[in-house]
């Protein structure tokens, strides 16, 4: 028998907020980190810079400013109305400008030079369920995997390059997306992975088995081959 649950007793998603001292350059929507010891009951914060070693992690997002340095930050829970135009169900990361970024945005982190930190998941076009995760540097490290990286086009519309060599085959093989659809690898399927410099130089190129029609969007998940 399935027990009945009183809906009124089910915990609801709660917003955890804090009054903070921010910098005058910090804006509503910026992901912030703790920059100094707490002053009284206020957190000392500043915008996160994902390109600076030691800057992460972000702990919250600025949701309101009363003055240049007096703000409210949100640590977790549903954040409504701060952002718009979101793709619901998609992850939101700290962008290169300190604002949230989703795949395809101009401020989305680039593999190899930035930290990657997921701040939450969009639950509608203007709501994010905040839940900051640990920050991982996107350097060439065997335990790091790059997600939704843009494939570099070449003069041939069927050939694309990656920023770094990638592992091919096995459980950590690459995953290629065409307009959001996952492609199948292998001769006779959608694409093949090749070593542009010759056998033994490392996989760095994706060659399509078909000619795509513009406009098109290409991305790849891969593990650097180091």
C-alpha positions, -999 to 999 in steps of 0.1 A, spaced: 0 0 0 13 35 -9 12 59 20 -7 91 15 13 123 19 -1 155 32 9 181 6 10 208 32 39 189 49 61 186 19 90 211 21 89 237 -6 119 252 -25 132 280 -3 151 311 -13 182 317 9 192 354 8 217 376 25 224 413 30 258 421 16 285 447 10 294 446 -27 315 467 -50 300 496 -69 309 479 -101 289 448 -92 255 446 -110 223 428 -105 227 394 -121 265 391 -113 277 359 -97 297 369 -66 323 354 -44 333 361 -8 361 386 -9 367 394 28 356 384 63 319 391 72 312 426 86 286 423 113 257 405 97 267 414 62 287 394 37 316 410 18 313 400 -18 325 409 -53 319 397 -89 336 365 -98 363 365 -125 365 330 -139 398 338 -157 417 345 -124 432 316 -104 419 316 -69 389 337 -77 362 310 -77 340 297 -63 309 319 -67 285 315 -38 255 336 -49 239 361 -74 232 397 -68 194 402 -71 189 437 -57 210 469 -50 199 496 -26 230 517 -32 263 512 -50 277 490 -22 245 478 -4 230 447 -21 209 415 -16 224 383 -28 207 349 -33 226 318 -24 201 291 -35 165 284 -44 143 298 -72 156 331 -86 128 348 -105 129 378 -128 167 385 -127 172 369 -161 151 365 -192 152 346 -224 166 314 -207 163 280 -222 144 261 -195 160 228 -185 195 240 -195 224 245 -171 235 280 -162 272 286 -157 292 316 -146 300 335 -178 332 353 -188 315 386 -178 303 374 -144 267 370 -155 250 336 -160 257 319 -193 240 291 -212 253 271 -242 254 294 -273 257 326 -253 286 349 -262 298 349 -226 298 311 -223 332 298 -209 359 287 -233 377 254 -226 413 257 -215 414 292 -202 385 296 -178 370 280 -147 337 262 -152 311 265 -124 274 256 -128 252 279 -107 219 263 -114 193 251 -140 167 273 -157 132 261 -148 115 286 -171 125 315 -194 129 338 -164 136 316 -135 167 297 -123 169 272 -96 202 282 -79 224 255 -66 261 265 -70 285 236 -77 323 234 -73 344 253 -98 367 233 -120 395 248 -141 392 240 -178 428 233 -184 443 203 -201 439 178 -173 430 142 -177 401 145 -152 384 175 -169 358 171 -196 347 200 -218 310 203 -225 292 221 -253 323 236 -269 319 253 -302 335 235 -331 357 257 -354 345 257 -390 369 254 -419 366 263 -456 351 229 -461 315 229 -446 320 192 -437 352 196 -416 355 211 -381 384 214 -356 386 214 -319 408 236 -297 427 207 -282 433 170 -291 405 148 -278 401 112 -266 384 91 -292 368 57 -284 360 42 -250 337 56 -223 351 92 -226 349 95 -264 336 127 -280 300 136 -285 291 159 -314 258 179 -317 242 193 -348 215 219 -339 212 202 -306 209 167 -320 235 141 -311 253 126 -341 264 90 -346 301 84 -351 316 60 -377 319 54 -414 284 52 -429 270 72 -400 270 110 -394 308 117 -389 342 103 -383 370 116 -360 404 120 -376 440 130 -368 447 159 -391 485 157 -385 487 120 -393 484 88 -373 497 92 -338 494 130 -336 460 130 -318 424 134 -328 415 170 -334 391 170 -364 355 161 -371 346 152 -407 309 149 -415 295 122 -437 270 147 -451 269 183 -462 250 205 -437 225 232 -447 230 267 -432 223 280 -407 235 254 -383 249 251 -348 277 228 -339 291 218 -305 311 190 -290 316 174 -256 351 159 -252 379 149 -229 413 165 -237 439 139 -247 469 147 -225 
